[in-house]
Amino acid sequence: RWLGQDVVVKFFGHGDSFHHVVNVYKRLEARKVKGVRLPLHAEASHRCLIFPCLPSTFGALPAGGSKHFDAYFRSLSACVHDCHAAGVIHNDVLPQNITFDSRTGQVYLIDFELASLDGKREIHGACFAVNESRGNAFGCVGAHWSTPFNTPPGHTTPSYTAEGDRWAIQVMHSMASQRRVIG
């Protein structure tokens, strides 16, 4: 608990892009992008972000035909579009980086460690090695899990562009509409 509120704390290692991620969140907050889980506080001395706990489902996609299916993908598409309009490309849109509040139908996009801000990415190689070597202690997994989600047709490597984010939504929509379990 932090100031009487249930929270989630995300720590960053010393080689991670903590300050870049803080700048991404500041941009999204300034542009009032709906559907981004903004931190309550950034603590530079401990290299951590403090987020509110939200009543939501983490990492699961609604099955095609379910009552939440359309709201989920409409909300996700709007959020990603608004991020792009603010100059932020998420670069890692996949089920593990999305939470969904079924009460409100709101999708929350999380984990902006791979995000580009105005076309610039600040990804430090140590981020992946440090977090992988410590397991999932800092909320990160490996560097290669997102490839199927952000590699559009005609690309042989991930597309860290708005096109890659949109393709990831299409892949998830297709998989969920076929009732495949992912995430």
Phi, psi and chi 1 to 4 in degrees:
 res  aa     phi    psi   chi1   chi2   chi3   chi4
   1 ARG       -  146.2  -66.3 -174.1   62.5   82.4
   2 TRP  -138.0  119.8 -176.7   74.0      -      -
   3 LEU    51.8   41.4  -61.2  176.7      -      -
   4 GLY    77.4   10.0      -      -      -      -
   5 GLN  -122.7  140.5 -175.8  173.5   -6.5      -
   6 ASP   -68.7  131.9  -71.2  -27.6      -      -
   7 VAL  -136.5  165.3  -64.5      -      -      -
   8 VAL  -119.1  133.3  173.0      -      -      -
   9 VAL  -111.8  127.2  179.4      -      -      -
  10 LYS  -110.2  118.6  179.1  158.1 -171.7  139.9
  11 PHE   -96.2  149.5  -67.6   92.3      -      -
  12 PHE  -119.1  140.4  -69.5   77.1      -      -
  13 GLY   -73.9  172.6      -      -      -      -
  14 HIS   -68.5  -26.1  -71.8  -70.5      -      -
  15 GLY   -89.7   -2.7      -      -      -      -
  16 ASP   -78.2  168.0  -66.5  -13.4      -      -
  17 SER   -92.3   51.0   50.1      -      -      -
  18 PHE   -53.9  -51.5  172.1   75.6      -      -
  19 HIS   -67.1  -35.0  -64.4  -70.9      -      -
  20 HIS   -63.0  -45.3  174.3   72.2      -      -
  21 VAL   -63.7  -40.4  173.0      -      -      -
  22 VAL   -60.5  -42.6  168.0      -      -      -
  23 ASN   -65.0  -36.4  -71.7  -27.2      -      -
  24 VAL   -62.2  -48.0  167.3      -      -      -
  25 TYR   -63.5  -37.1  -79.4  117.0      -      -
  26 LYS   -62.0  -41.8  -75.2  179.9 -179.5  178.5
  27 ARG   -62.8  -46.6  168.3   73.8   61.2   85.8
  28 LEU   -64.0  -38.0  -65.5  169.1      -      -
  29 GLU   -67.9  -43.2 -176.6  175.9   30.1      -
  30 ALA   -62.6  -35.7      -      -      -      -
  31 ARG   -86.5    0.5  -61.5  -75.3  179.5   92.5
  32 LYS    54.6   46.5  -63.3  179.1  177.0   24.2
  33 VAL   -73.2  118.6  174.7      -      -      -
  34 LYS   -78.2  140.7 -176.3  178.0  177.7 -172.5
  35 GLY    93.8   11.0      -      -      -      -
  36 VAL  -107.8  129.5  171.9      -      -      -
  37 ARG   -79.3   97.5 -171.7  171.8  167.7 -161.2
  38 LEU   -82.1  145.2  -64.9  169.5      -      -
  39 PRO   -71.5  149.6   21.0  -26.4      -      -
  40 LEU   -76.8  -30.7  -64.0  168.7      -      -
  41 HIS  -158.2  142.2 -179.5   67.3      -      -
  42 ALA  -111.9  120.0      -      -      -      -
  43 GLU  -107.3   97.1  179.7   57.1   53.8      -
  44 ALA   -65.5  -37.0      -      -      -      -
  45 SER   -64.3  -30.2   63.2      -      -      -
  46 HIS  -105.2    1.2  -67.6  100.5      -      -
  47 ARG    51.7   55.9  -61.6 -177.0   59.9   79.2
  48 CYS  -141.6  156.6   68.7      -      -      -
  49 LEU  -116.3  139.2  -64.3  173.2      -      -
  50 ILE  -111.2  119.9  -58.2  170.5      -      -
  51 PHE  -112.8  150.4  -67.0   90.3      -      -
  52 PRO   -72.3  147.0   27.5  -34.0      -      -
  53 CYS   -77.2  131.1  -80.5      -      -      -
  54 LEU  -113.6  144.5  -61.0  171.7      -      -
  55 PRO   -75.2   88.4   28.6  -32.9      -      -
  56 SER  -149.0  165.9   57.6      -      -      -
  57 THR   -93.4  131.6  -56.8      -      -      -
  58 PHE  -103.2  124.1  172.0   75.3      -      -
  59 GLY    75.3    5.8      -      -      -      -
  60 ALA  -108.5  142.3      -      -      -      -
  61 LEU  -100.5  141.4  -67.3  174.9      -      -
  62 PRO   -70.5  144.3   24.5  -30.7      -      -
  63 ALA   -71.2  149.7      -      -      -      -
  64 GLY   -55.7  136.6      -      -      -      -
  65 GLY    87.0   -9.4      -      -      -      -
  66 SER   -73.9  163.0   72.0      -      -      -
  67 LYS   -66.7  -19.3   67.5  178.7 -175.7  175.7
  68 HIS   -98.8   -6.2  -59.7  -62.2      -      -
  69 PHE   -56.8  -55.1 -175.1   80.6      -      -
  70 ASP   -64.9  -43.2  -70.4  -26.4      -      -
  71 ALA   -62.8  -40.2      -      -      -      -
  72 TYR   -59.0  -54.1 -179.1   97.4      -      -
  73 PHE   -74.2  -29.6  -75.9  100.7      -      -
  74 ARG   -65.6  -46.6 -163.8  170.9   24.8 -104.7
  75 SER   -65.4  -43.2 -179.9      -      -      -
  76 LEU   -62.9  -45.9  176.4   59.4      -      -
  77 SER   -61.4  -42.5  -65.8      -      -      -
  78 ALA   -64.2  -42.6      -      -      -      -
  79 CYS   -63.0  -47.5  176.4      -      -      -
  80 VAL   -63.8  -41.3  168.6      -      -      -
  81 HIS   -59.5  -44.8  177.0  -89.2      -      -
  82 ASP   -66.6  -35.9  -69.9  -10.6      -      -
  83 CYS   -61.1  -46.5  -73.5      -      -      -
  84 HIS   -61.4  -41.7  -66.2  169.8      -      -
  85 ALA   -62.6  -27.4      -      -      -      -
  86 ALA   -86.3    1.6      -      -      -      -
  87 GLY    86.6   16.5      -      -      -      -
  88 VAL  -115.8  124.2  174.4      -      -      -
  89 ILE  -106.1  122.9  -51.8  -62.1      -      -
  90 HIS   -66.7  -44.0 -170.4  -84.9      -      -
  91 ASN    69.5    5.1  -67.0  -39.0      -      -
  92 ASP  -153.3   43.3 -161.0   21.5      -      -
  93 VAL   -76.5  109.2  177.3      -      -      -
  94 LEU  -154.9  163.7   68.9  159.5      -      -
  95 PRO   -53.6  -36.2  -27.1   35.1      -      -
  96 GLN   -65.9  -15.3  -66.6   86.9  -23.9      -
  97 ASN  -109.1   25.0  -68.6  -23.9      -      -
  98 ILE  -135.3  135.3  -59.0  166.3      -      -
  99 THR  -118.7  153.7   62.3      -      -      -
 100 PHE  -134.8  124.5  178.5   67.0      -      -
 101 ASP   -95.4  103.5 -175.0  -17.9      -      -
 102 SER   -68.3  -19.4   60.9      -      -      -
 103 ARG   -70.2  -37.3  -65.7  171.9  -52.1  139.8
 104 THR  -106.9  -15.1   64.0      -      -      -
 105 GLY    78.0   12.1      -      -      -      -
 106 GLN   -90.9  132.4  179.3   62.8   50.3      -
 107 VAL   -94.1  140.5  165.1      -      -      -
 108 TYR  -119.6  122.7  -66.6   94.1      -      -
 109 LEU   -87.0  132.7 -161.2   51.8      -      -
 110 ILE  -128.2  175.4   60.9  174.0      -      -
 111 ASP    58.6   84.0  -74.4  -18.0      -      -
 112 PHE  -101.5   26.0  -78.0   81.0      -      -
 113 GLU   -63.7  -30.0  -76.2   77.2   19.1      -
 114 LEU   -97.6    6.1  -62.8  179.7      -      -
 115 ALA   -66.7  148.8      -      -      -      -
 116 SER  -101.1  141.5  -55.4      -      -      -
 117 LEU  -119.2  114.7 -176.2   59.6      -      -
 118 ASP    53.7   41.0  -64.3  -34.1      -      -
 119 GLY    82.0    1.9      -      -      -      -
 120 LYS  -109.4  132.4  -62.7  178.9 -174.9  135.7
 121 ARG  -113.3  138.1  -66.7  177.1   65.0 -138.4
 122 GLU  -121.3   76.2  -69.6 -170.2   23.3      -
 123 ILE  -104.8  122.1  -53.9  -56.9      -      -
 124 HIS   -99.7  130.8  -57.4  -81.4      -      -
 125 GLY   -53.1  -33.2      -      -      -      -
 126 ALA   -64.9  -24.7      -      -      -      -
 127 CYS   -55.6  -48.0  171.5      -      -      -
 128 PHE   -72.9  -44.9  -60.6  114.5      -      -
 129 ALA   -63.4  -45.8      -      -      -      -
 130 VAL   -62.7  -47.9  168.1      -      -      -
 131 ASN   -71.1  -35.9  -71.0  -30.8      -      -
 132 GLU   -67.1  -40.0  -77.0 -179.9  -31.0      -
 133 SER   -68.3  -22.4   69.2      -      -      -
 134 ARG  -101.1   16.1  -65.2 -177.8 -176.1  170.1
 135 GLY    71.7 -136.4      -      -      -      -
 136 ASN  -104.9   24.7 -157.2   21.6      -      -
 137 ALA   -58.0  -32.8      -      -      -      -
 138 PHE  -106.5   14.5  -66.5  106.4      -      -
 139 GLY    82.0    9.8      -      -      -      -
 140 CYS  -111.5  153.3  -70.2      -      -      -
 141 VAL  -119.9 -166.0  -69.7      -      -      -
 142 GLY   -63.5  174.6      -      -      -      -
 143 ALA   -86.8   -9.5      -      -      -      -
 144 HIS  -112.9   -0.5  -56.0  -68.8      -      -
 145 TRP   -67.4  -22.6   39.5 -145.5      -      -
 146 SER   -90.6   -4.6   62.6      -      -      -
 147 THR   -50.0  -49.7  -59.3      -      -      -
 148 PRO   -62.5  -27.0  -16.0   25.6      -      -
 149 PHE   -80.6  -30.3  -72.8   95.9      -      -
 150 ASN  -122.1   30.6   61.6    4.2      -      -
 151 THR  -115.1   90.2  -53.6      -      -      -
 152 PRO   -64.9  163.6  -13.9   25.1      -      -
 153 PRO   -54.7  140.5  -22.2   31.1      -      -
 154 GLY    89.7   -8.0      -      -      -      -
 155 HIS  -106.7  145.3  -67.2 -100.7      -      -
 156 THR  -105.6   -9.9   56.7      -      -      -
 157 THR  -131.5  164.0   59.1      -      -      -
 158 PRO   -56.1  142.5  -24.5   33.8      -      -
 159 SER  -101.0  100.9  174.2      -      -      -
 160 TYR   -84.7   65.6  -63.9  113.5      -      -
 161 THR  -141.6  175.3   63.4      -      -      -
 162 ALA   -58.2  -35.9      -      -      -      -
 163 GLU   -59.7  -40.9  178.5 -173.0   16.3      -
 164 GLY   -63.9  -41.4      -      -      -      -
 165 ASP   -62.4  -45.5  -77.8   -2.9      -      -
 166 ARG   -65.1  -38.6  -70.8 -171.1  -63.0  -90.3
 167 TRP   -62.5  -41.4  174.1 -108.9      -      -
 168 ALA   -58.7  -40.7      -      -      -      -
 169 ILE   -64.3  -41.3  -65.8  169.6      -      -
 170 GLN   -63.2  -41.3  -69.8  175.0    9.4      -
 171 VAL   -62.3  -47.4  169.0      -      -      -
 172 MET   -63.2  -41.4  -71.6 -174.0  -71.7      -
 173 HIS   -60.7  -45.8 -174.7  -83.2      -      -
 174 SER   -62.4  -45.4  175.8      -      -      -
 175 MET   -66.4  -41.8  -65.8  176.1   84.4      -
 176 ALA   -68.6  -37.4      -      -      -      -
 177 SER   -68.6  -22.7   65.9      -      -      -
 178 GLN   -90.1    5.7  -63.7  173.1   30.5      -
 179 ARG    61.6   29.3  -63.3 -176.4  179.7  -92.6
 180 ARG   -78.8  143.8  -68.1 -173.0 -175.8  167.0
 181 VAL   -89.9  117.9  177.4      -      -      -
 182 ILE  -135.2  153.9   60.2  174.3      -      -
 183 GLY    90.5      -      -      -      -      -
